[in-house]
Amino acid sequence: MTGFPGSLGHKAVKLSKQFCDKLLTWLVAGAFAEFGPRTSIEFPCRIDMPERIHVGSGVFIGRG
């Protein structure tokens, strides 16, 4: 059964989301004034004027 947490399907979906978040974080990091190491962005999210934002090390930016 693929719908239960801990199942192979659930793990595959979680890993693919983590991969996409890391890839998209890497792609948009250059748009920020500063972007620290080990920082990640959970997509989808909206960030206005990233060129004015300084993000420190190990920061998590999530939806909401």
Backbone torsions as a table, in degrees:
resi	resn	phi	psi	omega
1	MET	NA	130.8	-174.7
2	THR	-97.0	-5.0	-174.9
3	GLY	-89.0	-7.9	-175.0
4	PHE	-94.2	139.2	175.3
5	PRO	-56.5	138.2	-178.0
6	GLY	94.7	-12.8	179.0
7	SER	-76.9	163.4	-178.6
8	LEU	-60.5	-41.9	179.1
9	GLY	-63.5	-42.2	179.2
10	HIS	-63.5	-43.6	179.2
11	LYS	-64.5	-39.2	179.8
12	ALA	-64.9	-41.6	178.1
13	VAL	-64.5	-43.9	179.8
14	LYS	-62.9	-44.4	178.8
15	LEU	-64.4	-39.6	-179.9
16	SER	-67.9	-36.0	176.5
17	LYS	-66.9	-42.9	178.4
18	GLN	-62.3	-41.2	178.7
19	PHE	-62.7	-46.5	179.6
20	CYS	-62.6	-42.1	178.2
21	ASP	-61.5	-43.3	179.5
22	LYS	-65.8	-42.7	179.5
23	LEU	-63.7	-48.4	-179.4
24	LEU	-66.3	-35.8	175.2
25	THR	-59.8	-46.2	-179.7
26	TRP	-61.5	-39.3	-178.3
27	LEU	-69.2	-35.7	-176.2
28	VAL	-95.4	-7.6	-176.1
29	ALA	-56.9	-35.8	-178.9
30	GLY	-68.1	-15.7	179.9
31	ALA	-77.2	-17.8	-178.1
32	PHE	-84.1	153.2	176.0
33	ALA	-60.5	-44.5	173.4
34	GLU	-144.1	145.6	-178.7
35	PHE	-144.5	107.4	-174.8
36	GLY	-72.6	160.9	177.5
37	PRO	-66.8	155.3	179.5
38	ARG	61.8	21.9	176.4
39	THR	-94.3	140.8	179.6
40	SER	-137.5	152.5	179.1
41	ILE	-119.9	129.7	175.8
42	GLU	-89.5	124.2	-179.7
43	PHE	-101.9	151.9	2.0
44	PRO	-81.7	144.8	172.1
45	CYS	-152.5	161.9	-179.3
46	ARG	-116.1	128.1	179.4
47	ILE	-128.6	115.7	179.1
48	ASP	-90.7	138.8	177.5
49	MET	50.3	58.2	-179.1
50	PRO	-61.7	-23.3	-179.7
51	GLU	-66.1	-11.8	177.4
52	ARG	-103.7	2.8	-174.2
53	ILE	-106.2	130.2	175.4
54	HIS	-107.8	116.8	-177.2
55	VAL	-109.9	129.4	-178.5
56	GLY	-77.8	-168.6	-177.8
57	SER	-83.4	137.0	174.8
58	GLY	70.7	27.9	-178.4
59	VAL	-90.3	141.7	174.2
60	PHE	-112.5	124.2	176.7
61	ILE	-110.4	115.8	-177.7
62	GLY	-117.8	174.4	179.3
63	ARG	-68.2	153.3	174.6
64	GLY	96.6	NA	NA
